[in-house]
Amino acid sequence: MASPVRAPLVEDWPVGPRETKTAENFATSAERFVIAHEVGHILHKHLITDSAKVDLAKASLAELDKRPVEQEIEADVSGTFISIESMDKDGIDPRAAVTGIYFFLRAVQLGELVGAIEVDEAHRPAEERLNICDHVIGGRYGSHAPVLRQWARSSDELLERFARAALKERDRRRLVAAARMDEVLRTTTWSMGQRDIARDTALLKEMQSLMSHSPSAVVEALAANLCDADTYRQVLQSASSVEALERDDRWRRHQIAHFIARYAPVPVKQCLGVRFPIMGGQA
């Protein structure tokens, strides 16, 4: 971002003080818009939720953070003006504020694309929000708008390139991780007898690496191979012997998936909806 002309083509491209400062500037500009958006809610006297109509002891954060879409639009519009004009008053080039608005909403858009951020009735798609913000910039600042957008348009083009590359790499990693998970679950043996500690440790280490590269591929593979309680009980009851059980593909796959899930990070367990007993009787 600091030097589009010398944009990195290799993974070990050095990050120096200039690049670090650029990253800080982008983050600060984006944060300014987020804060300005929330200030907009306050200035318009928007209520988050009518507390008299909600059981605050049981309500989730998602339930509490619900406003009419008109209020979110008002906050985006006000936040746009507050962000730009506060920059000017602080002696900072207001083009940085517009860049921050674009930067933040493009980040949200990427979150939507990968399923990390949900679009709902109140929070419209980031692309739609950006179009509204850009429209009001043109309406309020008239002939000055092209200048205000100058940095934002330039960085937005670069961000789009980065996003395409990131999504392509995400898909590549997902395919690799899914293929490896299929291989592990298809070929790994499992026994009721003594465990091979070295093999199990190596397996968990590899799973941690796969989760860091493509957690969704790992979660989906585990979910597809874990048996529910009734199915697992049926598998056990239908086996004529321990040897027959060990030859049962459903049982073997479940045992491997169960082992990986047991030692997986908490977010993975939460995605799978599984809990494991620990010392003290808690889970």
ChimeraX commands (.cxc) that place a marker at each C-alpha (Angstrom):
marker #1 position 0.00,0.00,0.00 radius 0.5
marker #1 position 2.91,2.32,0.70 radius 0.5
marker #1 position 4.29,1.90,-2.79 radius 0.5
marker #1 position 1.89,0.53,-5.41 radius 0.5
marker #1 position 4.62,0.71,-8.06 radius 0.5
marker #1 position 6.79,-1.69,-6.04 radius 0.5
marker #1 position 3.94,-3.84,-4.76 radius 0.5
marker #1 position 5.35,-7.13,-3.46 radius 0.5
marker #1 position 5.45,-10.09,-5.80 radius 0.5
marker #1 position 7.15,-12.38,-3.28 radius 0.5
marker #1 position 6.09,-13.49,0.19 radius 0.5
marker #1 position 9.20,-12.19,1.97 radius 0.5
marker #1 position 8.92,-8.62,0.69 radius 0.5
marker #1 position 10.38,-6.50,3.52 radius 0.5
marker #1 position 8.09,-4.36,5.65 radius 0.5
marker #1 position 9.88,-1.26,6.90 radius 0.5
marker #1 position 8.92,1.92,8.78 radius 0.5
marker #1 position 7.21,3.41,5.73 radius 0.5
marker #1 position 4.95,0.39,5.25 radius 0.5
marker #1 position 4.19,0.21,8.98 radius 0.5
marker #1 position 3.25,3.91,9.05 radius 0.5
marker #1 position 1.04,3.47,5.99 radius 0.5
marker #1 position -0.79,0.57,7.66 radius 0.5
marker #1 position -1.28,2.67,10.80 radius 0.5
marker #1 position -2.64,5.57,8.75 radius 0.5
marker #1 position -5.15,3.36,6.95 radius 0.5
marker #1 position -6.28,1.75,10.21 radius 0.5
marker #1 position -6.60,5.11,11.99 radius 0.5
marker #1 position -8.61,6.61,9.12 radius 0.5
marker #1 position -10.93,3.60,9.09 radius 0.5
marker #1 position -11.35,3.77,12.87 radius 0.5
marker #1 position -12.25,7.46,12.61 radius 0.5
marker #1 position -15.17,6.60,10.32 radius 0.5
marker #1 position -16.36,3.84,12.68 radius 0.5
marker #1 position -16.32,6.22,15.65 radius 0.5
marker #1 position -17.93,8.98,13.58 radius 0.5
marker #1 position -20.69,6.52,12.59 radius 0.5
marker #1 position -21.43,5.81,16.27 radius 0.5
marker #1 position -21.34,9.54,17.09 radius 0.5
marker #1 position -23.90,9.96,14.30 radius 0.5
marker #1 position -26.22,7.58,16.12 radius 0.5
marker #1 position -25.84,9.64,19.29 radius 0.5
marker #1 position -26.45,12.95,17.52 radius 0.5
marker #1 position -29.62,11.56,15.94 radius 0.5
marker #1 position -30.71,10.15,19.35 radius 0.5
marker #1 position -31.02,6.63,17.95 radius 0.5
marker #1 position -31.92,3.95,20.47 radius 0.5
marker #1 position -30.12,0.63,20.21 radius 0.5
marker #1 position -33.08,-1.28,21.64 radius 0.5
marker #1 position -36.08,-0.39,23.74 radius 0.5
marker #1 position -34.92,-1.90,27.04 radius 0.5
marker #1 position -38.50,-2.05,28.29 radius 0.5
marker #1 position -39.31,-4.59,25.57 radius 0.5
marker #1 position -36.26,-6.82,25.93 radius 0.5
marker #1 position -35.16,-9.25,28.64 radius 0.5
marker #1 position -31.65,-7.87,29.06 radius 0.5
marker #1 position -30.55,-10.92,31.06 radius 0.5
marker #1 position -31.26,-13.23,28.13 radius 0.5
marker #1 position -30.82,-11.03,25.07 radius 0.5
marker #1 position -27.75,-11.63,22.90 radius 0.5
marker #1 position -25.49,-8.85,21.64 radius 0.5
marker #1 position -26.88,-9.40,18.14 radius 0.5
marker #1 position -30.42,-8.88,19.42 radius 0.5
marker #1 position -29.43,-5.72,21.28 radius 0.5
marker #1 position -27.62,-4.25,18.27 radius 0.5
marker #1 position -30.67,-3.86,16.09 radius 0.5
marker #1 position -31.84,-0.59,14.63 radius 0.5
marker #1 position -34.04,0.31,11.67 radius 0.5
marker #1 position -32.06,0.43,8.44 radius 0.5
marker #1 position -32.93,4.14,8.10 radius 0.5
marker #1 position -30.96,4.84,11.30 radius 0.5
marker #1 position -27.92,2.96,10.00 radius 0.5
marker #1 position -28.05,4.97,6.79 radius 0.5
marker #1 position -28.32,8.22,8.75 radius 0.5
marker #1 position -25.30,7.20,10.85 radius 0.5
marker #1 position -23.27,6.36,7.75 radius 0.5
marker #1 position -24.14,9.72,6.17 radius 0.5
marker #1 position -23.41,11.71,9.33 radius 0.5
marker #1 position -20.31,9.63,9.99 radius 0.5
marker #1 position -19.02,10.46,6.52 radius 0.5
marker #1 position -19.29,14.20,7.12 radius 0.5
marker #1 position -17.97,14.03,10.69 radius 0.5
marker #1 position -14.98,11.94,9.61 radius 0.5
marker #1 position -14.03,14.24,6.73 radius 0.5
marker #1 position -14.58,17.54,8.50 radius 0.5
marker #1 position -12.91,16.46,11.74 radius 0.5
marker #1 position -9.80,15.59,9.74 radius 0.5
marker #1 position -9.70,19.10,8.33 radius 0.5
marker #1 position -10.09,20.62,11.80 radius 0.5
marker #1 position -7.23,18.43,13.08 radius 0.5
marker #1 position -4.96,19.68,10.32 radius 0.5
marker #1 position -5.01,16.37,8.45 radius 0.5
marker #1 position -5.68,16.15,4.74 radius 0.5
marker #1 position -9.42,15.26,4.46 radius 0.5
marker #1 position -8.59,12.91,1.58 radius 0.5
marker #1 position -7.32,10.55,4.27 radius 0.5
marker #1 position -10.82,10.44,5.78 radius 0.5
marker #1 position -12.40,9.40,2.49 radius 0.5
marker #1 position -9.70,6.77,2.08 radius 0.5
marker #1 position -10.57,5.46,5.55 radius 0.5
marker #1 position -14.27,5.20,4.65 radius 0.5
marker #1 position -13.47,3.21,1.52 radius 0.5
marker #1 position -10.89,1.10,3.34 radius 0.5
marker #1 position -13.25,0.17,6.19 radius 0.5
marker #1 position -16.21,-0.69,3.99 radius 0.5
marker #1 position -14.05,-2.73,1.61 radius 0.5
marker #1 position -12.79,-4.67,4.63 radius 0.5
marker #1 position -16.40,-5.28,5.68 radius 0.5
marker #1 position -17.20,-6.38,2.13 radius 0.5
marker #1 position -14.42,-8.97,2.25 radius 0.5
marker #1 position -15.78,-10.16,5.58 radius 0.5
marker #1 position -19.17,-10.62,3.94 radius 0.5
marker #1 position -17.65,-12.58,1.05 radius 0.5
marker #1 position -16.03,-15.13,3.38 radius 0.5
marker #1 position -19.04,-15.36,5.71 radius 0.5
marker #1 position -17.41,-13.60,8.67 radius 0.5
marker #1 position -19.94,-10.75,8.62 radius 0.5
marker #1 position -23.65,-11.20,8.09 radius 0.5
marker #1 position -25.83,-8.81,6.14 radius 0.5
marker #1 position -29.21,-8.22,7.79 radius 0.5
marker #1 position -32.19,-5.88,7.52 radius 0.5
marker #1 position -30.39,-3.11,9.43 radius 0.5
marker #1 position -26.83,-3.59,8.20 radius 0.5
marker #1 position -26.93,-3.46,4.42 radius 0.5
marker #1 position -24.17,-4.86,2.16 radius 0.5
marker #1 position -20.94,-2.91,2.38 radius 0.5
marker #1 position -21.02,-2.16,-1.35 radius 0.5
marker #1 position -24.42,-0.50,-0.91 radius 0.5
marker #1 position -23.21,1.47,2.11 radius 0.5
marker #1 position -20.14,2.66,0.23 radius 0.5
marker #1 position -22.26,3.82,-2.70 radius 0.5
marker #1 position -24.41,5.88,-0.32 radius 0.5
marker #1 position -21.37,7.44,1.36 radius 0.5
marker #1 position -19.79,8.21,-2.00 radius 0.5
marker #1 position -23.04,9.76,-3.27 radius 0.5
marker #1 position -23.37,12.12,-0.31 radius 0.5
marker #1 position -19.72,13.17,-0.67 radius 0.5
marker #1 position -20.54,14.29,-4.20 radius 0.5
marker #1 position -23.68,16.08,-3.04 radius 0.5
marker #1 position -22.10,17.92,-0.11 radius 0.5
marker #1 position -18.69,18.84,-1.51 radius 0.5
marker #1 position -19.59,19.34,-5.17 radius 0.5
marker #1 position -16.60,20.28,-7.31 radius 0.5
marker #1 position -14.22,19.38,-4.46 radius 0.5
marker #1 position -15.47,15.78,-4.37 radius 0.5
marker #1 position -13.13,14.43,-7.10 radius 0.5
marker #1 position -10.14,15.75,-5.16 radius 0.5
marker #1 position -11.43,14.27,-1.89 radius 0.5
marker #1 position -11.84,10.89,-3.58 radius 0.5
marker #1 position -8.42,10.97,-5.22 radius 0.5
marker #1 position -6.50,8.85,-2.69 radius 0.5
marker #1 position -9.49,6.61,-2.03 radius 0.5
marker #1 position -9.99,5.71,-5.68 radius 0.5
marker #1 position -6.30,4.94,-6.12 radius 0.5
marker #1 position -6.06,2.75,-3.02 radius 0.5
marker #1 position -9.42,1.13,-3.78 radius 0.5
marker #1 position -8.09,-0.15,-7.09 radius 0.5
marker #1 position -5.08,-1.65,-5.34 radius 0.5
marker #1 position -7.25,-3.15,-2.61 radius 0.5
marker #1 position -9.42,-4.79,-5.25 radius 0.5
marker #1 position -6.34,-6.45,-6.73 radius 0.5
marker #1 position -5.23,-7.63,-3.31 radius 0.5
marker #1 position -8.71,-8.92,-2.52 radius 0.5
marker #1 position -8.91,-10.96,-5.70 radius 0.5
marker #1 position -5.51,-12.46,-4.99 radius 0.5
marker #1 position -6.45,-13.18,-1.36 radius 0.5
marker #1 position -9.71,-14.89,-2.30 radius 0.5
marker #1 position -7.92,-16.95,-4.94 radius 0.5
marker #1 position -5.33,-18.01,-2.38 radius 0.5
marker #1 position -8.10,-18.79,0.12 radius 0.5
marker #1 position -9.76,-21.12,-2.39 radius 0.5
marker #1 position -6.44,-22.79,-3.19 radius 0.5
marker #1 position -5.72,-23.41,0.49 radius 0.5
marker #1 position -9.22,-24.74,1.00 radius 0.5
marker #1 position -8.84,-27.28,-1.80 radius 0.5
marker #1 position -5.46,-28.43,-0.46 radius 0.5
marker #1 position -6.77,-28.70,3.12 radius 0.5
marker #1 position -9.95,-30.52,2.07 radius 0.5
marker #1 position -7.96,-33.03,0.02 radius 0.5
marker #1 position -5.59,-33.66,2.92 radius 0.5
marker #1 position -8.46,-34.06,5.41 radius 0.5
marker #1 position -10.09,-36.59,3.06 radius 0.5
marker #1 position -6.82,-38.51,2.87 radius 0.5
marker #1 position -6.34,-38.49,6.64 radius 0.5
marker #1 position -9.86,-39.67,7.37 radius 0.5
marker #1 position -9.73,-42.27,4.59 radius 0.5
marker #1 position -6.35,-43.85,5.31 radius 0.5
marker #1 position -5.55,-43.38,9.01 radius 0.5
marker #1 position -6.00,-46.55,11.03 radius 0.5
marker #1 position -7.48,-46.63,14.53 radius 0.5
marker #1 position -7.31,-49.25,17.24 radius 0.5
marker #1 position -9.01,-49.88,20.54 radius 0.5
marker #1 position -5.61,-50.90,21.91 radius 0.5
marker #1 position -2.55,-48.91,22.92 radius 0.5
marker #1 position -2.11,-45.59,21.16 radius 0.5
marker #1 position 0.91,-44.55,19.07 radius 0.5
marker #1 position 1.79,-41.33,20.88 radius 0.5
marker #1 position 4.30,-40.14,18.30 radius 0.5
marker #1 position 1.84,-40.65,15.44 radius 0.5
marker #1 position -1.02,-39.00,17.32 radius 0.5
marker #1 position 1.17,-36.00,18.21 radius 0.5
marker #1 position 2.25,-35.61,14.58 radius 0.5
marker #1 position -1.39,-35.83,13.46 radius 0.5
marker #1 position -2.49,-33.09,15.88 radius 0.5
marker #1 position 0.42,-30.88,14.83 radius 0.5
marker #1 position -0.57,-31.27,11.18 radius 0.5
marker #1 position -4.21,-30.51,12.00 radius 0.5
marker #1 position -3.19,-27.31,13.76 radius 0.5
marker #1 position -1.35,-26.25,10.62 radius 0.5
marker #1 position -4.35,-27.05,8.42 radius 0.5
marker #1 position -6.67,-25.12,10.74 radius 0.5
marker #1 position -4.44,-22.07,10.49 radius 0.5
marker #1 position -4.54,-22.23,6.67 radius 0.5
marker #1 position -8.18,-23.22,6.07 radius 0.5
marker #1 position -10.27,-23.75,9.23 radius 0.5
marker #1 position -13.52,-24.13,7.30 radius 0.5
marker #1 position -12.18,-27.14,5.35 radius 0.5
marker #1 position -11.16,-28.85,8.59 radius 0.5
marker #1 position -14.45,-28.06,10.35 radius 0.5
marker #1 position -16.53,-29.36,7.44 radius 0.5
marker #1 position -14.52,-32.58,7.24 radius 0.5
marker #1 position -14.85,-33.19,10.98 radius 0.5
marker #1 position -18.58,-32.42,10.97 radius 0.5
marker #1 position -19.15,-34.84,8.10 radius 0.5
marker #1 position -17.43,-37.70,9.93 radius 0.5
marker #1 position -18.53,-37.26,13.54 radius 0.5
marker #1 position -21.43,-39.55,14.42 radius 0.5
marker #1 position -24.28,-38.34,16.58 radius 0.5
marker #1 position -24.97,-40.26,19.79 radius 0.5
marker #1 position -27.67,-42.53,18.31 radius 0.5
marker #1 position -25.63,-43.44,15.25 radius 0.5
marker #1 position -22.54,-44.16,17.34 radius 0.5
marker #1 position -24.58,-46.36,19.66 radius 0.5
marker #1 position -25.94,-48.30,16.68 radius 0.5
marker #1 position -22.43,-48.78,15.32 radius 0.5
marker #1 position -21.28,-50.20,18.65 radius 0.5
marker #1 position -24.29,-52.50,18.99 radius 0.5
marker #1 position -23.99,-53.85,15.46 radius 0.5
marker #1 position -20.34,-54.85,15.84 radius 0.5
marker #1 position -19.88,-58.57,16.55 radius 0.5
marker #1 position -16.39,-58.12,18.00 radius 0.5
marker #1 position -13.68,-55.56,18.70 radius 0.5
marker #1 position -11.97,-56.57,15.47 radius 0.5
marker #1 position -15.20,-56.03,13.53 radius 0.5
marker #1 position -15.63,-52.63,15.14 radius 0.5
marker #1 position -12.13,-51.60,14.15 radius 0.5
marker #1 position -12.94,-52.59,10.56 radius 0.5
marker #1 position -16.11,-50.45,10.54 radius 0.5
marker #1 position -15.34,-47.38,8.43 radius 0.5
marker #1 position -17.92,-45.21,10.19 radius 0.5
marker #1 position -16.46,-46.03,13.61 radius 0.5
marker #1 position -12.88,-45.47,12.43 radius 0.5
marker #1 position -13.68,-42.11,10.82 radius 0.5
marker #1 position -15.62,-41.01,13.90 radius 0.5
marker #1 position -12.75,-41.92,16.21 radius 0.5
marker #1 position -10.25,-39.92,14.15 radius 0.5
marker #1 position -12.58,-36.91,13.85 radius 0.5
marker #1 position -13.40,-37.14,17.56 radius 0.5
marker #1 position -9.70,-37.21,18.46 radius 0.5
marker #1 position -8.92,-34.16,16.31 radius 0.5
marker #1 position -11.95,-32.26,17.61 radius 0.5
marker #1 position -11.08,-32.98,21.24 radius 0.5
marker #1 position -7.75,-31.17,20.91 radius 0.5
marker #1 position -8.94,-28.49,18.50 radius 0.5
marker #1 position -9.17,-24.79,19.50 radius 0.5
marker #1 position -12.35,-23.70,21.25 radius 0.5
marker #1 position -13.78,-21.88,18.19 radius 0.5
marker #1 position -13.56,-25.13,16.21 radius 0.5
marker #1 position -15.43,-26.99,18.95 radius 0.5
marker #1 position -18.05,-24.24,18.96 radius 0.5
marker #1 position -18.51,-24.51,15.19 radius 0.5
marker #1 position -18.94,-28.26,15.51 radius 0.5
marker #1 position -21.29,-27.91,18.48 radius 0.5
marker #1 position -19.34,-30.46,20.55 radius 0.5
marker #1 position -18.25,-30.46,24.17 radius 0.5
marker #1 position -15.80,-32.73,25.95 radius 0.5
marker #1 position -15.75,-33.59,29.68 radius 0.5
marker #1 position -12.70,-32.40,31.61 radius 0.5
marker #1 position -11.40,-32.72,35.16 radius 0.5
marker #1 position -13.92,-31.59,37.78 radius 0.5
marker #1 position -16.96,-32.72,35.86 radius 0.5
marker #1 position -17.25,-29.57,33.78 radius 0.5
marker #1 position -17.13,-29.38,29.96 radius 0.5
marker link #1:1,2 radius 0.2
marker link #1:2,3 radius 0.2
marker link #1:3,4 radius 0.2
marker link #1:4,5 radius 0.2
marker link #1:5,6 radius 0.2
marker link #1:6,7 radius 0.2
marker link #1:7,8 radius 0.2
marker link #1:8,9 radius 0.2
marker link #1:9,10 radius 0.2
marker link #1:10,11 radius 0.2
marker link #1:11,12 radius 0.2
marker link #1:12,13 radius 0.2
marker link #1:13,14 radius 0.2
marker link #1:14,15 radius 0.2
marker link #1:15,16 radius 0.2
marker link #1:16,17 radius 0.2
marker link #1:17,18 radius 0.2
marker link #1:18,19 radius 0.2
marker link #1:19,20 radius 0.2
marker link #1:20,21 radius 0.2
marker link #1:21,22 radius 0.2
marker link #1:22,23 radius 0.2
marker link #1:23,24 radius 0.2
marker link #1:24,25 radius 0.2
marker link #1:25,26 radius 0.2
marker link #1:26,27 radius 0.2
marker link #1:27,28 radius 0.2
marker link #1:28,29 radius 0.2
marker link #1:29,30 radius 0.2
marker link #1:30,31 radius 0.2
marker link #1:31,32 radius 0.2
marker link #1:32,33 radius 0.2
marker link #1:33,34 radius 0.2
marker link #1:34,35 radius 0.2
marker link #1:35,36 radius 0.2
marker link #1:36,37 radius 0.2
marker link #1:37,38 radius 0.2
marker link #1:38,39 radius 0.2
marker link #1:39,40 radius 0.2
marker link #1:40,41 radius 0.2
marker link #1:41,42 radius 0.2
marker link #1:42,43 radius 0.2
marker link #1:43,44 radius 0.2
marker link #1:44,45 radius 0.2
marker link #1:45,46 radius 0.2
marker link #1:46,47 radius 0.2
marker link #1:47,48 radius 0.2
marker link #1:48,49 radius 0.2
marker link #1:49,50 radius 0.2
marker link #1:50,51 radius 0.2
marker link #1:51,52 radius 0.2
marker link #1:52,53 radius 0.2
marker link #1:53,54 radius 0.2
marker link #1:54,55 radius 0.2
marker link #1:55,56 radius 0.2
marker link #1:56,57 radius 0.2
marker link #1:57,58 radius 0.2
marker link #1:58,59 radius 0.2
marker link #1:59,60 radius 0.2
marker link #1:60,61 radius 0.2
marker link #1:61,62 radius 0.2
marker link #1:62,63 radius 0.2
marker link #1:63,64 radius 0.2
marker link #1:64,65 radius 0.2
marker link #1:65,66 radius 0.2
marker link #1:66,67 radius 0.2
marker link #1:67,68 radius 0.2
marker link #1:68,69 radius 0.2
marker link #1:69,70 radius 0.2
marker link #1:70,71 radius 0.2
marker link #1:71,72 radius 0.2
marker link #1:72,73 radius 0.2
marker link #1:73,74 radius 0.2
marker link #1:74,75 radius 0.2
marker link #1:75,76 radius 0.2
marker link #1:76,77 radius 0.2
marker link #1:77,78 radius 0.2
marker link #1:78,79 radius 0.2
marker link #1:79,80 radius 0.2
marker link #1:80,81 radius 0.2
marker link #1:81,82 radius 0.2
marker link #1:82,83 radius 0.2
marker link #1:83,84 radius 0.2
marker link #1:84,85 radius 0.2
marker link #1:85,86 radius 0.2
marker link #1:86,87 radius 0.2
marker link #1:87,88 radius 0.2
marker link #1:88,89 radius 0.2
marker link #1:89,90 radius 0.2
marker link #1:90,91 radius 0.2
marker link #1:91,92 radius 0.2
marker link #1:92,93 radius 0.2
marker link #1:93,94 radius 0.2
marker link #1:94,95 radius 0.2
marker link #1:95,96 radius 0.2
marker link #1:96,97 radius 0.2
marker link #1:97,98 radius 0.2
marker link #1:98,99 radius 0.2
marker link #1:99,100 radius 0.2
marker link #1:100,101 radius 0.2
marker link #1:101,102 radius 0.2
marker link #1:102,103 radius 0.2
marker link #1:103,104 radius 0.2
marker link #1:104,105 radius 0.2
marker link #1:105,106 radius 0.2
marker link #1:106,107 radius 0.2
marker link #1:107,108 radius 0.2
marker link #1:108,109 radius 0.2
marker link #1:109,110 radius 0.2
marker link #1:110,111 radius 0.2
marker link #1:111,112 radius 0.2
marker link #1:112,113 radius 0.2
marker link #1:113,114 radius 0.2
marker link #1:114,115 radius 0.2
marker link #1:115,116 radius 0.2
marker link #1:116,117 radius 0.2
marker link #1:117,118 radius 0.2
marker link #1:118,119 radius 0.2
marker link #1:119,120 radius 0.2
marker link #1:120,121 radius 0.2
marker link #1:121,122 radius 0.2
marker link #1:122,123 radius 0.2
marker link #1:123,124 radius 0.2
marker link #1:124,125 radius 0.2
marker link #1:125,126 radius 0.2
marker link #1:126,127 radius 0.2
marker link #1:127,128 radius 0.2
marker link #1:128,129 radius 0.2
marker link #1:129,130 radius 0.2
marker link #1:130,131 radius 0.2
marker link #1:131,132 radius 0.2
marker link #1:132,133 radius 0.2
marker link #1:133,134 radius 0.2
marker link #1:134,135 radius 0.2
marker link #1:135,136 radius 0.2
marker link #1:136,137 radius 0.2
marker link #1:137,138 radius 0.2
marker link #1:138,139 radius 0.2
marker link #1:139,140 radius 0.2
marker link #1:140,141 radius 0.2
marker link #1:141,142 radius 0.2
marker link #1:142,143 radius 0.2
marker link #1:143,144 radius 0.2
marker link #1:144,145 radius 0.2
marker link #1:145,146 radius 0.2
marker link #1:146,147 radius 0.2
marker link #1:147,148 radius 0.2
marker link #1:148,149 radius 0.2
marker link #1:149,150 radius 0.2
marker link #1:150,151 radius 0.2
marker link #1:151,152 radius 0.2
marker link #1:152,153 radius 0.2
marker link #1:153,154 radius 0.2
marker link #1:154,155 radius 0.2
marker link #1:155,156 radius 0.2
marker link #1:156,157 radius 0.2
marker link #1:157,158 radius 0.2
marker link #1:158,159 radius 0.2
marker link #1:159,160 radius 0.2
marker link #1:160,161 radius 0.2
marker link #1:161,162 radius 0.2
marker link #1:162,163 radius 0.2
marker link #1:163,164 radius 0.2
marker link #1:164,165 radius 0.2
marker link #1:165,166 radius 0.2
marker link #1:166,167 radius 0.2
marker link #1:167,168 radius 0.2
marker link #1:168,169 radius 0.2
marker link #1:169,170 radius 0.2
marker link #1:170,171 radius 0.2
marker link #1:171,172 radius 0.2
marker link #1:172,173 radius 0.2
marker link #1:173,174 radius 0.2
marker link #1:174,175 radius 0.2
marker link #1:175,176 radius 0.2
marker link #1:176,177 radius 0.2
marker link #1:177,178 radius 0.2
marker link #1:178,179 radius 0.2
marker link #1:179,180 radius 0.2
marker link #1:180,181 radius 0.2
marker link #1:181,182 radius 0.2
marker link #1:182,183 radius 0.2
marker link #1:183,184 radius 0.2
marker link #1:184,185 radius 0.2
marker link #1:185,186 radius 0.2
marker link #1:186,187 radius 0.2
marker link #1:187,188 radius 0.2
marker link #1:188,189 radius 0.2
marker link #1:189,190 radius 0.2
marker link #1:190,191 radius 0.2
marker link #1:191,192 radius 0.2
marker link #1:192,193 radius 0.2
marker link #1:193,194 radius 0.2
marker link #1:194,195 radius 0.2
marker link #1:195,196 radius 0.2
marker link #1:196,197 radius 0.2
marker link #1:197,198 radius 0.2
marker link #1:198,199 radius 0.2
marker link #1:199,200 radius 0.2
marker link #1:200,201 radius 0.2
marker link #1:201,202 radius 0.2
marker link #1:202,203 radius 0.2
marker link #1:203,204 radius 0.2
marker link #1:204,205 radius 0.2
marker link #1:205,206 radius 0.2
marker link #1:206,207 radius 0.2
marker link #1:207,208 radius 0.2
marker link #1:208,209 radius 0.2
marker link #1:209,210 radius 0.2
marker link #1:210,211 radius 0.2
marker link #1:211,212 radius 0.2
marker link #1:212,213 radius 0.2
marker link #1:213,214 radius 0.2
marker link #1:214,215 radius 0.2
marker link #1:215,216 radius 0.2
marker link #1:216,217 radius 0.2
marker link #1:217,218 radius 0.2
marker link #1:218,219 radius 0.2
marker link #1:219,220 radius 0.2
marker link #1:220,221 radius 0.2
marker link #1:221,222 radius 0.2
marker link #1:222,223 radius 0.2
marker link #1:223,224 radius 0.2
marker link #1:224,225 radius 0.2
marker link #1:225,226 radius 0.2
marker link #1:226,227 radius 0.2
marker link #1:227,228 radius 0.2
marker link #1:228,229 radius 0.2
marker link #1:229,230 radius 0.2
marker link #1:230,231 radius 0.2
marker link #1:231,232 radius 0.2
marker link #1:232,233 radius 0.2
marker link #1:233,234 radius 0.2
marker link #1:234,235 radius 0.2
marker link #1:235,236 radius 0.2
marker link #1:236,237 radius 0.2
marker link #1:237,238 radius 0.2
marker link #1:238,239 radius 0.2
marker link #1:239,240 radius 0.2
marker link #1:240,241 radius 0.2
marker link #1:241,242 radius 0.2
marker link #1:242,243 radius 0.2
marker link #1:243,244 radius 0.2
marker link #1:244,245 radius 0.2
marker link #1:245,246 radius 0.2
marker link #1:246,247 radius 0.2
marker link #1:247,248 radius 0.2
marker link #1:248,249 radius 0.2
marker link #1:249,250 radius 0.2
marker link #1:250,251 radius 0.2
marker link #1:251,252 radius 0.2
marker link #1:252,253 radius 0.2
marker link #1:253,254 radius 0.2
marker link #1:254,255 radius 0.2
marker link #1:255,256 radius 0.2
marker link #1:256,257 radius 0.2
marker link #1:257,258 radius 0.2
marker link #1:258,259 radius 0.2
marker link #1:259,260 radius 0.2
marker link #1:260,261 radius 0.2
marker link #1:261,262 radius 0.2
marker link #1:262,263 radius 0.2
marker link #1:263,264 radius 0.2
marker link #1:264,265 radius 0.2
marker link #1:265,266 radius 0.2
marker link #1:266,267 radius 0.2
marker link #1:267,268 radius 0.2
marker link #1:268,269 radius 0.2
marker link #1:269,270 radius 0.2
marker link #1:270,271 radius 0.2
marker link #1:271,272 radius 0.2
marker link #1:272,273 radius 0.2
marker link #1:273,274 radius 0.2
marker link #1:274,275 radius 0.2
marker link #1:275,276 radius 0.2
marker link #1:276,277 radius 0.2
marker link #1:277,278 radius 0.2
marker link #1:278,279 radius 0.2
marker link #1:279,280 radius 0.2
marker link #1:280,281 radius 0.2
marker link #1:281,282 radius 0.2
marker link #1:282,283 radius 0.2
view
